[in-house]
Amino acid sequence: MEETKKIVSISKEELATLPAASYQGNIILVDSEEDVSKAIETLSKERIIGFDTETKPSFRRGQSNKVALLQLASDTTCYLFRINRTGLTEPIRQLLENDSIIKVGLSIHDDFHNLNKICELSPCGFIDLQQYVKDYMIVDNSLSRIYGILFDQRISKGQRLTNWEADELSEHQQAYAALDALACIRIYNHLNSGKFNPLTSRHLKDAPEPETH
């Protein structure tokens, strides 16, 4: 008898029961070229960086906005680059194209596509968690579900559709944006440490039977 395939996955209902995650590190807003240079100089000393972007939502069909915020996080600090004000300056481009620094994100090709609307980029040194987690039998694609599986906490998405081009970002916006980038680096470090065993995860379950036509 063929052995049932196992997967690691968390349902929407299970995720909803988890306590909300919160950002506990430092947050630094970067909205001038001088601040960009200082932030990139510090980040360039890191070996691994969490990566994410935010874009002001558009509610008109066929209309889209450019990336407004770039989040780059170390274990302790997240830098929020307001690139709707600064643009993708040369120091930022050099970091994103530096293959000696690991940048960890999720669904990163969408981010690359949107960043390329601002200026041409050749990103290097990136790891996409959607692909990386497959080696650990995790089949979920969303950041919140992957984080829930590993840390038993839920990342709230309540701020996602807010105005990322606002004159001032609220504390809730800043914390949301920072947590997304930090979550990426935390997931990567946790999996890479060998501490997660999919076969002993409480979210291990039988894979659904493939549909037959």
N, CA, C and O of each residue as an XYZ file, in Angstrom:
852
protein
N       0.847     -1.205      0.000
C       0.000      0.000      0.000
C       0.878      1.249      0.000
O       1.835      1.356      0.766
N       0.530      2.190     -0.877
C       1.357      3.396     -1.012
C       1.194      4.291      0.213
O       0.081      4.533      0.679
N       2.329      4.778      0.725
C       2.302      5.627      1.914
C       1.724      6.998      1.571
O       2.038      7.573      0.530
N       0.872      7.514      2.463
C       0.252      8.821      2.247
C       1.299      9.925      2.356
O       2.082      9.959      3.305
N       1.303     10.821      1.382
C       2.249     11.931      1.404
C       1.885     12.902      2.526
O       0.711     13.190      2.758
N       2.901     13.395      3.211
C       2.703     14.346      4.299
C       3.107     15.755      3.862
O       4.020     15.936      3.057
N       2.415     16.730      4.405
C       2.746     18.134      4.170
C       2.647     18.890      5.495
O       2.055     18.405      6.459
N       3.233     20.082      5.524
C       3.068     20.974      6.670
C       2.254     22.171      6.193
O       2.641     22.869      5.256
N       1.122     22.394      6.852
C       0.218     23.457      6.419
C      -0.643     23.898      7.598
O      -0.899     23.121      8.518
N      -1.083     25.145      7.561
C      -1.974     25.668      8.595
C      -3.210     26.245      7.916
O      -3.099     26.967      6.925
N      -4.373     25.931      8.444
C      -5.610     26.415      7.841
C      -5.887     27.855      8.262
O      -5.313     28.362      9.226
N      -6.773     28.491      7.522
C      -7.199     29.855      7.855
C      -7.806     29.895      9.257
O      -7.604     30.850     10.007
N      -8.553     28.844      9.598
C      -9.207     28.780     10.904
C      -8.176     28.615     12.023
O      -8.279     29.258     13.068
N      -7.183     27.750     11.797
C      -6.122     27.563     12.797
C      -5.337     28.854     12.999
O      -5.019     29.235     14.125
N      -5.030     29.520     11.887
C      -4.248     30.756     11.954
C      -4.979     31.820     12.773
O      -4.359     32.567     13.529
N      -6.288     31.878     12.616
C      -7.082     32.901     13.305
C      -7.068     32.737     14.820
O      -7.327     33.695     15.548
N      -6.769     31.534     15.301
C      -6.758     31.299     16.755
C      -5.437     31.690     17.408
O      -5.349     31.740     18.635
N      -4.409     31.969     16.607
C      -3.084     32.264     17.163
C      -3.022     33.698     17.689
O      -3.720     34.572     17.176
N      -2.196     33.948     18.707
C      -2.016     35.321     19.187
C      -1.302     36.172     18.140
O      -0.504     35.664     17.352
N      -1.594     37.456     18.141
C      -0.996     38.362     17.156
C       0.481     38.594     17.459
O       0.869     38.781     18.612
N       1.291     38.578     16.413
C       2.712     38.908     16.553
C       2.860     40.423     16.628
O       2.033     41.158     16.088
N       3.900     40.887     17.291
C       4.163     42.326     17.352
C       5.646     42.575     17.100
O       6.491     41.723     17.376
N       5.941     43.754     16.573
C       7.339     44.102     16.290
C       7.986     44.680     17.538
O       7.465     45.621     18.138
N       9.130     44.112     17.928
C       9.791     44.511     19.175
C      11.114     45.253     18.966
O      11.722     45.719     19.929
N      11.560     45.365     17.708
C      12.874     45.956     17.466
C      12.834     47.461     17.257
O      11.837     48.121     17.552
N      13.931     47.986     16.745
C      14.027     49.413     16.424
C      13.493     49.668     15.017
O      13.618     48.824     14.130
N      12.903     50.834     14.831
C      12.420     51.245     13.515
C      13.036     52.596     13.183
O      12.945     53.544     13.963
N      13.668     52.670     12.010
C      14.286     53.924     11.580
C      13.697     54.329     10.231
O      13.837     53.610      9.242
N      13.038     55.486     10.201
C      12.495     56.020      8.955
C      13.605     56.706      8.165
O      14.387     57.481      8.716
N      13.662     56.413      6.884
C      14.710     56.960      6.021
C      14.030     57.721      4.889
O      13.421     57.121      4.004
N      14.140     59.055      4.924
C      13.434     59.826      3.896
C      14.266     60.949      3.289
O      13.719     61.880      2.698
N      15.595     60.862      3.435
C      16.485     61.818      2.763
C      17.694     61.058      2.235
O      18.010     59.969      2.714
N      18.368     61.636      1.244
C      19.532     60.957      0.655
C      20.631     60.752      1.683
O      21.324     59.735      1.665
N      20.788     61.716      2.579
C      21.806     61.587      3.628
C      21.480     60.403      4.543
O      22.361     59.621      4.900
N      20.198     60.283      4.917
C      19.781     59.165      5.766
C      19.954     57.830      5.042
O      20.315     56.825      5.655
N      19.691     57.830      3.729
C      19.865     56.608      2.938
C      21.302     56.119      3.027
O      21.546     54.939      3.279
N      22.243     57.011      2.824
C      23.665     56.635      2.842
C      24.065     56.049      4.192
O      24.784     55.051      4.248
N      23.602     56.666      5.282
C      23.927     56.166      6.624
C      23.326     54.782      6.853
O      23.987     53.886      7.377
N      22.061     54.620      6.452
C      21.374     53.347      6.669
C      22.021     52.223      5.867
O      22.228     51.125      6.384
N      22.338     52.498      4.612
C      22.935     51.467      3.764
C      24.329     51.100      4.259
O      24.729     49.937      4.190
N      25.064     52.080      4.754
C      26.393     51.801      5.312
C      26.285     50.806      6.470
O      27.099     49.890      6.584
N      25.279     50.989      7.325
C      25.076     50.079      8.454
C      24.606     48.708      7.977
O      25.118     47.681      8.421
N      23.630     48.697      7.071
C      23.080     47.432      6.583
C      24.107     46.614      5.807
O      24.035     45.385      5.783
N      25.047     47.282      5.183
C      26.064     46.583      4.387
C      26.987     45.722      5.243
O      27.716     44.878      4.722
N      26.954     45.937      6.555
C      27.770     45.125      7.463
C      27.054     43.838      7.872
O      27.648     42.962      8.500
N      25.770     43.732      7.510
C      24.988     42.548      7.862
C      25.246     41.423      6.860
O      25.567     41.665      5.697
N      25.100     40.192      7.340
C      25.244     39.030      6.453
C      23.908     38.647      5.827
O      23.854     38.182      4.688
N      22.818     38.849      6.595
C      21.476     38.492      6.143
C      20.528     39.650      6.452
O      20.579     40.236      7.534
N      19.663     39.972      5.488
C      18.727     41.088      5.635
C      17.330     40.624      5.218
O      17.174     39.931      4.213
N      16.319     41.012      5.996
C      14.936     40.794      5.585
C      14.504     41.890      4.629
O      14.931     43.037      4.761
N      13.653     41.542      3.662
C      13.316     42.449      2.559
C      11.814     42.429      2.297
O      11.186     41.371      2.303
N      11.247     43.608      2.067
C       9.842     43.705      1.660
C       9.602     45.095      1.078
O      10.435     45.990      1.224
N       8.471     45.266      0.426
C       8.077     46.583     -0.089
C       6.590     46.802      0.178
O       5.836     45.853      0.395
N       6.189     48.061      0.159
C       4.777     48.425      0.278
C       4.440     49.450     -0.799
O       5.251     50.310     -1.143
N       3.228     49.335     -1.319
C       2.752     50.229     -2.372
C       1.370     50.752     -2.005
O       0.522     50.001     -1.525
N       1.152     52.026     -2.231
C      -0.178     52.596     -2.000
C      -1.191     51.863     -2.871
O      -1.003     51.766     -4.083
N      -2.263     51.346     -2.270
C      -3.235     50.591     -3.076
C      -3.979     51.495     -4.046
O      -4.195     52.677     -3.778
N      -4.361     50.925     -5.164
C      -5.193     51.641     -6.130
C      -6.513     50.888     -6.252
O      -6.535     49.666     -6.393
N      -7.593     51.624     -6.195
C      -8.908     50.989     -6.254
C      -9.588     51.231     -7.601
O     -10.790     51.014     -7.755
N      -8.785     51.687     -8.577
C      -9.303     51.864     -9.934
C      -8.714     50.797    -10.841
O      -7.508     50.551    -10.831
N      -9.567     50.175    -11.612
C      -9.111     49.119    -12.512
C      -8.094     49.666    -13.509
O      -8.301     50.717    -14.115
N      -6.988     48.932    -13.667
C      -5.971     49.316    -14.638
C      -4.981     50.348    -14.144
O      -4.014     50.660    -14.839
N      -5.207     50.886    -12.946
C      -4.292     51.898    -12.402
C      -3.465     51.292    -11.278
O      -3.997     50.593    -10.415
N      -2.172     51.557    -11.291
C      -1.303     51.063    -10.214
C      -0.342     52.173     -9.798
O      -0.049     53.082    -10.574
N       0.134     52.083     -8.579
C       1.083     53.061     -8.060
C       2.471     52.451     -7.964
O       2.629     51.230     -7.953
N       3.473     53.315     -7.895
C       4.843     52.836     -7.740
C       5.108     52.476     -6.280
O       4.397     52.922     -5.379
N       6.134     51.669     -6.063
C       6.515     51.290     -4.701
C       6.796     52.550     -3.890
O       7.536     53.431     -4.328
N       6.197     52.623     -2.702
C       6.386     53.796     -1.839
C       7.390     53.539     -0.727
O       8.088     54.453     -0.288
N       7.462     52.281     -0.269
C       8.280     51.964      0.901
C       9.090     50.699      0.653
O       8.572     49.696      0.162
N      10.363     50.767      1.000
C      11.252     49.601      0.955
C      11.695     49.307      2.380
O      12.248     50.174      3.057
N      11.448     48.078      2.833
C      11.842     47.693      4.180
C      13.042     46.752      4.120
O      13.008     45.734      3.429
N      14.092     47.096      4.844
C      15.274     46.248      4.974
C      15.561     46.096      6.459
O      15.731     47.086      7.171
N      15.615     44.845      6.927
C      15.706     44.603      8.366
C      16.871     43.701      8.730
O      17.169     42.728      8.039
N      17.523     44.049      9.834
C      18.464     43.141     10.490
C      17.692     42.436     11.597
O      16.473     42.582     11.692
N      18.389     41.674     12.433
C      17.725     40.996     13.551
C      17.115     41.980     14.544
O      16.152     41.651     15.237
N      17.669     43.176     14.611
C      17.268     44.112     15.672
C      16.644     45.410     15.176
O      15.951     46.091     15.933
N      16.880     45.760     13.914
C      16.456     47.074     13.416
C      15.883     46.956     12.014
O      16.434     46.259     11.162
N      14.768     47.645     11.783
C      14.218     47.716     10.431
C      14.291     49.154      9.932
O      13.849     50.087     10.603
N      14.852     49.308      8.752
C      14.935     50.611      8.098
C      13.794     50.707      7.083
O      13.634     49.840      6.224
N      13.014     51.768      7.199
C      11.901     52.000      6.286
C      12.287     53.112      5.321
O      12.269     54.288      5.681
N      12.634     52.739      4.104
C      13.077     53.697      3.088
C      11.847     54.225      2.340
O      11.154     53.470      1.658
N      11.589     55.513      2.476
C      10.442     56.122      1.804
C      10.846     56.510      0.383
O      11.103     57.677      0.088
N      10.895     55.506     -0.485
C      11.464     55.729     -1.815
C      10.534     56.523     -2.722
O      10.938     56.929     -3.811
N       9.296     56.752     -2.293
C       8.464     57.702     -3.038
C       9.019     59.115     -2.894
O       8.686     60.000     -3.683
N       9.869     59.327     -1.881
C      10.517     60.629     -1.679
C      11.970     60.632     -2.154
O      12.418     61.587     -2.789
N      12.696     59.570     -1.846
C      14.136     59.558     -2.146
C      14.462     58.951     -3.501
O      15.523     59.223     -4.064
N      13.559     58.130     -4.031
C      13.887     57.350     -5.212
C      14.793     56.183     -4.837
O      15.196     56.038     -3.683
N      15.103     55.357     -5.826
C      16.045     54.250     -5.604
C      17.451     54.775     -5.849
O      17.988     54.639     -6.948
N      18.033     55.363     -4.842
C      19.350     55.980     -4.989
C      20.421     54.915     -5.192
O      20.187     53.729     -4.958
N      21.585     55.347     -5.624
C      22.673     54.423     -5.951
C      23.053     53.513     -4.781
O      23.255     52.320     -5.007
N      23.162     54.010     -3.537
C      23.490     53.102     -2.433
C      22.472     51.971     -2.260
O      22.849     50.836     -1.968
N      21.185     52.279     -2.441
C      20.156     51.233     -2.338
C      20.340     50.215     -3.449
O      20.299     49.008     -3.208
N      20.540     50.698     -4.657
C      20.733     49.790     -5.796
C      21.940     48.888     -5.579
O      21.882     47.692     -5.862
N      23.021     49.450     -5.083
C      24.227     48.647     -4.861
C      23.977     47.536     -3.845
O      24.474     46.421     -4.003
N      23.206     47.842     -2.801
C      22.901     46.818     -1.800
C      22.024     45.719     -2.398
O      22.271     44.535     -2.172
N      21.014     46.103     -3.151
C      20.105     45.119     -3.741
C      20.796     44.264     -4.796
O      20.340     43.162     -5.100
N      21.890     44.767     -5.353
C      22.622     44.028     -6.387
C      23.877     43.348     -5.841
O      24.647     42.759     -6.600
N      24.084     43.429     -4.520
C      25.272     42.848     -3.875
C      25.003     41.385     -3.536
O      24.200     41.090     -2.651
N      25.671     40.465     -4.239
C      25.383     39.045     -4.022
C      26.077     38.468     -2.792
O      25.876     37.296     -2.472
N      26.890     39.263     -2.096
C      27.549     38.762     -0.886
C      26.692     38.981      0.366
O      27.026     38.484      1.441
N      25.598     39.720      0.226
C      24.656     39.924      1.332
C      23.355     39.212      0.977
O      22.749     39.501     -0.055
N      22.926     38.287      1.825
C      21.693     37.546      1.581
C      20.496     38.431      1.917
O      20.405     38.984      3.013
N      19.588     38.555      0.964
C      18.337     39.270      1.198
C      17.195     38.256      1.122
O      17.063     37.530      0.136
N      16.380     38.215      2.163
C      15.319     37.213      2.251
C      13.961     37.895      2.153
O      13.652     38.796      2.933
N      13.155     37.460      1.196
C      11.818     38.017      1.033
C      10.832     36.938      0.644
O      11.144     35.748      0.685
N       9.642     37.363      0.267
C       8.602     36.422     -0.133
C       7.911     36.950     -1.375
O       7.531     38.119     -1.437
N       7.748     36.079     -2.368
C       7.189     36.493     -3.654
C       7.980     37.681     -4.209
O       7.411     38.688     -4.631
N       9.304     37.533     -4.195
C      10.181     38.673     -4.476
C      10.136     39.133     -5.931
O      10.484     40.276     -6.227
N       9.713     38.257     -6.842
C       9.679     38.681     -8.241
C       8.617     39.754     -8.465
O       8.753     40.588     -9.360
N       7.562     39.734     -7.654
C       6.574     40.824     -7.720
C       7.215     42.137     -7.279
O       6.992     43.185     -7.884
N       8.023     42.062     -6.206
C       8.731     43.262     -5.736
C       9.697     43.772     -6.801
O       9.760     44.972     -7.066
N      10.452     42.851     -7.414
C      11.414     43.248     -8.450
C      10.696     43.936     -9.612
O      11.146     44.964    -10.118
N       9.576     43.349    -10.021
C       8.813     43.910    -11.140
C       8.396     45.348    -10.838
O       8.493     46.232    -11.689
N       7.928     45.560     -9.606
C       7.466     46.898     -9.227
C       8.623     47.878     -9.036
O       8.503     49.053     -9.383
N       9.739     47.403     -8.488
C      10.905     48.280     -8.320
C      11.499     48.674     -9.663
O      12.030     49.775     -9.814
N      11.411     47.779    -10.636
C      11.948     48.079    -11.963
C      11.156     49.161    -12.684
O      11.625     49.716    -13.678
N       9.972     49.460    -12.194
C       9.207     50.568    -12.765
C       9.815     51.908    -12.361
O       9.573     52.931    -13.001
N      10.620     51.887    -11.274
C      11.281     53.108    -10.803
C      12.622     53.271    -11.493
O      12.935     54.345    -12.007
N      13.413     52.212    -11.505
C      14.678     52.218    -12.244
C      15.097     50.774    -12.487
O      14.648     49.857    -11.800
N      15.955     50.592    -13.464
C      16.372     49.239    -13.835
C      17.274     48.650    -12.756
O      18.245     49.273    -12.324
N      16.930     47.431    -12.329
C      17.672     46.745    -11.278
C      18.104     45.374    -11.746
O      17.438     44.751    -12.573
N      19.231     44.900    -11.209
C      19.665     43.515    -11.414
C      19.885     42.894    -10.036
O      21.028     42.743     -9.604
N      18.799     42.530     -9.339
C      18.920     42.055     -7.957
C      19.749     40.777     -7.855
O      19.628     39.879     -8.689
N      20.586     40.707     -6.833
C      21.423     39.526     -6.593
C      21.396     39.182     -5.103
O      21.171     40.050     -4.259
N      21.628     37.911     -4.794
C      21.737     37.484     -3.404
C      20.404     37.318     -2.707
O      20.339     37.380     -1.480
N      19.332     37.106     -3.470
C      17.997     37.005     -2.871
C      17.556     35.559     -2.686
O      17.869     34.687     -3.497
N      16.828     35.326     -1.610
C      16.188     34.039     -1.348
C      14.689     34.289     -1.238
O      14.249     35.145     -0.470
N      13.902     33.530     -2.016
C      12.445     33.647     -1.957
C      11.910     32.555     -1.040
O      12.055     31.367     -1.327
N      11.296     32.960      0.053
C      10.812     31.994      1.037
C       9.759     31.053      0.464
O       9.634     29.918      0.925
N       9.004     31.502     -0.529
C       8.000     30.616     -1.113
C       8.644     29.361     -1.688
O       8.052     28.282     -1.657
N       9.847     29.502     -2.208
C      10.585     28.339     -2.707
C      11.356     27.649     -1.585
O      11.402     26.420     -1.522
N      11.954     28.431     -0.711
C      12.839     27.900      0.332
C      12.100     26.960      1.280
O      12.647     25.932      1.679
N      10.860     27.301      1.645
C      10.139     26.493      2.639
C       9.717     25.132      2.098
O       9.394     24.235      2.877
N       9.715     24.964      0.782
C       9.320     23.676      0.208
C      10.245     22.552      0.651
O       9.823     21.399      0.744
N      11.513     22.883      0.925
C      12.463     21.870      1.397
C      12.115     21.372      2.794
O      12.670     20.379      3.263
N      11.193     22.067      3.455
C      10.785     21.696      4.819
C       9.328     21.227      4.835
O       8.663     21.255      5.870
N       8.850     20.795      3.667
C       7.508     20.220      3.503
C       6.387     21.232      3.711
O       5.217     20.854      3.764
N       6.731     22.517      3.829
C       5.719     23.561      4.006
C       5.152     23.928      2.636
O       5.892     24.302      1.726
N       3.848     23.819      2.502
C       3.222     24.075      1.202
C       2.494     25.419      1.152
O       2.057     25.846      0.083
N       2.361     26.084      2.291
C       1.695     27.389      2.308
C       2.614     28.460      1.725
O       3.833     28.408      1.887
N       1.998     29.440      1.037
C       2.775     30.471      0.348
C       2.783     31.825      1.037
O       3.659     32.645      0.763
N       1.830     32.079      1.922
C       1.734     33.419      2.504
C       2.665     33.564      3.701
O       2.929     32.603      4.424
N       3.156     34.787      3.895
C       4.065     35.063      5.006
C       3.391     34.763      6.338
O       4.009     34.191      7.236
N       2.124     35.151      6.466
C       1.429     34.965      7.744
C       1.272     33.485      8.084
O       1.390     33.104      9.249
N       1.011     32.661      7.095
C       0.836     31.226      7.365
C       2.171     30.557      7.692
O       2.252     29.740      8.608
N       3.205     30.904      6.947
C       4.523     30.323      7.233
C       4.975     30.729      8.633
O       5.497     29.907      9.386
N       4.775     31.993      8.975
C       5.157     32.489     10.302
C       4.343     31.786     11.387
O       4.869     31.441     12.445
N       3.066     31.580     11.115
C       2.212     30.884     12.069
C       2.656     29.457     12.321
O       2.625     28.984     13.458
N       3.068     28.772     11.270
C       3.551     27.394     11.401
C       4.788     27.334     12.287
O       4.902     26.459     13.145
N       5.706     28.260     12.080
C       6.997     28.198     12.777
C       6.964     28.795     14.173
O       7.652     28.307     15.070
N       6.170     29.851     14.372
C       6.252     30.598     15.632
C       4.934     30.660     16.410
O       4.867     31.282     17.471
N       3.890     30.019     15.883
C       2.586     30.016     16.563
C       2.106     31.429     16.887
O       1.534     31.681     17.948
N       2.351     32.340     15.950
C       1.851     33.705     16.064
C       1.282     34.134     14.714
O       1.691     33.640     13.663
N       0.347     35.048     14.765
C      -0.353     35.500     13.566
C       0.078     36.925     13.219
O       0.057     37.813     14.071
N       0.467     37.132     11.963
C       0.805     38.476     11.493
C      -0.459     39.137     10.952
O      -1.040     38.671      9.972
N      -0.876     40.212     11.587
C      -2.072     40.929     11.145
C      -1.790     41.643      9.824
O      -0.721     42.224      9.641
N      -2.755     41.595      8.907
C      -2.598     42.275      7.614
C      -3.477     43.527      7.536
O      -3.766     44.025      6.448
N      -3.899     44.029      8.707
C      -4.839     45.140      8.748
C      -4.336     46.431      8.130
O      -5.142     47.257      7.702
N      -3.015     46.630      8.070
C      -2.458     47.890      7.546
C      -2.091     47.820      6.063
O      -1.667     48.818      5.480
N      -2.252     46.641      5.454
C      -1.721     46.444      4.100
C      -2.306     47.426      3.094
O      -1.587     47.926      2.229
N      -3.588     47.707      3.194
C      -4.251     48.548      2.202
C      -4.366     50.004      2.640
O      -5.289     50.708      2.229
N      -3.435     50.456      3.471
C      -3.430     51.858      3.896
C      -2.570     52.690      2.945
O      -1.940     52.149      2.036
N      -2.550     53.989      3.157
C      -1.836     54.905      2.259
C      -0.352     54.975      2.622
O       0.026     55.628      3.595
N       0.475     54.304      1.839
C       1.918     54.275      2.105
C       2.633     55.515      1.575
O       3.847     55.646      1.726
N       1.883     56.420      0.958
C       2.455     57.689      0.502
C       2.021     58.850      1.397
O       2.247     60.011      1.057
N       1.406     58.547      2.524
C       0.940     59.592      3.446
C       2.106     60.465      3.903
O       3.251     60.014      3.942
N       1.805     61.723      4.249
C       2.856     62.634      4.717
C       3.624     62.025      5.887
O       4.850     62.113      5.950
N       2.894     61.410      6.807
C       3.520     60.724      7.935
C       2.926     59.327      8.052
O       1.708     59.155      8.008
N       3.786     58.344      8.201
C       3.306     56.980      8.418
C       2.952     56.813      9.894
O       3.719     57.209     10.772
N       1.801     56.232     10.157
C       1.374     56.023     11.538
C       2.258     54.971     12.212
O       2.966     54.215     11.546
N       2.200     54.939     13.533
C       2.963     53.923     14.270
C       2.525     52.523     13.867
O       3.347     51.610     13.785
N       1.228     52.351     13.616
C       0.720     51.039     13.207
C       1.279     50.648     11.840
O       1.661     49.497     11.627
N       1.327     51.605     10.919
C       1.905     51.331      9.603
C       3.372     50.939      9.721
O       3.817     49.968      9.110
N       4.115     51.702     10.511
C       5.544     51.429     10.669
C       5.781     50.042     11.270
O       6.639     49.292     10.803
N       5.015     49.711     12.305
C       5.187     48.416     12.965
C       4.817     47.275     12.031
O       5.487     46.242     12.014
N       3.755     47.454     11.253
C       3.335     46.440     10.288
C       4.421     46.203      9.244
O       4.796     45.064      8.965
N       4.917     47.297      8.673
C       5.937     47.196      7.628
C       7.217     46.568      8.164
O       7.831     45.736      7.496
N       7.615     46.959      9.358
C       8.840     46.424      9.960
C       8.698     44.940     10.265
O       9.634     44.168     10.058
N       7.528     44.540     10.758
C       7.320     43.133     11.109
C       7.384     42.238      9.884
O       7.910     41.128      9.957
N       6.860     42.703      8.765
C       6.916     41.897      7.542
C       8.358     41.581      7.147
O       8.675     40.447      6.788
N       9.226     42.585      7.214
C      10.629     42.369      6.846
C      11.350     41.519      7.886
O      12.141     40.642      7.539
N      11.073     41.782      9.168
C      11.702     40.988     10.228
C      11.248     39.537     10.159
O      12.043     38.625     10.387
N       9.971     39.318      9.844
C       9.453     37.951      9.756
C      10.230     37.134      8.732
O      10.486     35.949      8.941
N      10.602     37.768      7.628
C      11.355     37.056      6.584
C      12.693     36.552      7.114
O      13.057     35.396      6.895
N      13.420     37.415      7.806
C      14.730     37.014      8.320
C      14.578     35.994      9.454
O      15.403     35.089      9.585
N      13.537     36.132     10.268
C      13.303     35.172     11.356
C      12.977     33.785     10.805
O      13.487     32.782     11.304
N      12.134     33.727      9.783
C      11.778     32.447      9.166
C      13.018     31.774      8.595
O      13.263     30.592      8.835
N      13.798     32.542      7.834
C      15.006     31.976      7.223
C      15.975     31.472      8.282
O      16.475     30.352      8.178
N      16.245     32.279      9.295
C      17.201     31.879     10.333
C      16.724     30.648     11.094
O      17.523     29.773     11.430
N      15.426     30.580     11.364
C      14.879     29.446     12.117
C      15.011     28.152     11.315
O      15.429     27.124     11.849
N      14.657     28.206     10.045
C      14.771     27.010      9.211
C      16.228     26.624      9.007
O      16.580     25.445      9.048
N      17.067     27.620      8.788
C      18.480     27.371      8.511
C      19.222     26.839      9.731
O      20.273     26.211      9.596
N      18.679     27.088     10.921
C      19.339     26.644     12.158
C      19.173     25.155     12.411
O      19.890     24.574     13.226
N      18.225     24.536     11.712
C      17.960     23.116     11.939
C      17.017     22.846     13.095
O      16.797     21.690     13.454
N      16.450     23.904     13.690
C      15.564     23.723     14.850
C      14.177     23.215     14.456
O      13.454     22.666     15.287
N      13.809     23.399     13.190
C      12.470     22.988     12.761
C      12.523     21.616     12.110
O      13.229     21.413     11.122
N      11.777     20.681     12.667
C      11.647     19.341     12.093
C      10.214     19.178     11.604
O       9.296     19.075     12.419
N      10.003     19.152     10.288
C       8.628     19.071      9.781
C       7.886     17.824     10.258
O       6.664     17.848     10.401
N       8.613     16.743     10.503
C       7.965     15.486     10.890
C       7.425     15.515     12.314
O       6.609     14.670     12.684
N       7.873     16.481     13.119
C       7.346     16.608     14.482
C       6.489     17.863     14.648
O       6.037     18.166     15.752
N       6.268     18.589     13.558
C       5.443     19.803     13.624
C       3.990     19.435     13.904
O       3.479     18.449     13.372
N       3.334     20.223     14.730
C       1.918     19.959     15.003
C       1.042     20.309     13.802
O      -0.158     20.032     13.797
N       1.647     20.917     12.789
C       0.906     21.252     11.574
C       1.156     20.240     10.449
O       0.782     20.474      9.300
N       1.788     19.118     10.792
C       1.989     18.043      9.816
C       0.652     17.360      9.565
O      -0.070     17.033     10.507
N       0.328     17.149      8.314
C      -0.947     16.490      7.983
C      -0.831     15.752      6.659
O       0.144     15.912      5.925
N      -1.829     14.951      6.369
C      -1.846     14.230      5.102
C      -2.112     15.202      3.960
O      -2.951     16.097      4.065
N      -1.384     15.009      2.873
C      -1.628     15.832      1.689
C      -2.991     15.480      1.109
O      -3.390     14.316      1.137
N      -3.712     16.470      0.585
C      -5.008     16.157     -0.037
C      -4.822     15.274     -1.262
O      -3.814     15.358     -1.964
N      -5.806     14.435     -1.499
C      -5.755     13.571     -2.677
C      -5.806     14.420     -3.940
O      -6.600     15.356     -4.025
N      -4.956     14.098     -4.933
C      -5.007     14.862     -6.185
C      -6.346     14.668     -6.878
O      -6.929     13.584     -6.857
N      -6.821     15.751     -7.496
C      -8.103     15.663     -8.196
C      -7.957     14.816     -9.448
O      -6.958     14.911    -10.161
N      -8.945     14.001     -9.705
C      -8.956     13.182    -10.921
C     -10.092     13.644    -11.813
O     -11.193     13.941    -11.350
N      -9.799     13.697    -13.092
C     -10.823     14.168    -14.038
C     -11.236     13.016    -14.937
O     -12.088     13.188    -15.809
